[in-house]
C-alpha cells in the first residue's frame, strides 16, 4: 500500500508541475514566429505574449490579426536596404 501511495503522490506532483504556463519550447516557438515575421523586438514580443496570456492555449485561440495587435508595442522600424548596396557572392 505504501508503494501505491508514494507512486500516486509522485504522479500528482509531476502532473501539477507540468500544468500551466509557457514551456521554454513554447517560448522558443513564439520567438521563432516573431523572427519569421520581422519588424518586432522579439524579446519584447515573447515577454508581452507570456505576460498577457499566462496560458499558451489562450494565445493560440487568437486570430493572426489579434495576435499582431497584442504585440504592437514591440514593433520596430526595419530599414530597407537597396538592392544595389547588396554584395553578390
Phi, psi and omega in degrees: 000323181297321179295320179296316180296316179298315179298317180297315179295318179298317179296318179296319178296318178297318180297314180295322180292331183270352182276144170071156176079174183265128174280165178297325177298317180294320177296322178295320178298318179296318180295319178296322176298318178299313180300324179290329180282324183070163177083009180229150167281107190291331175293319176297318180303308181296314181300316181295315180298313183295322179289318184284328180233086182300337178250123181304327181300324180294319178293320182293339179285343182286150173288167178302320180295316179296320178298322179293323181289333180299324188250022181304326180292350181261002181293142177230155177285134178252123180281131176275133178257120179300145184299328182292343179274350182278138178273145178257142179257000000 
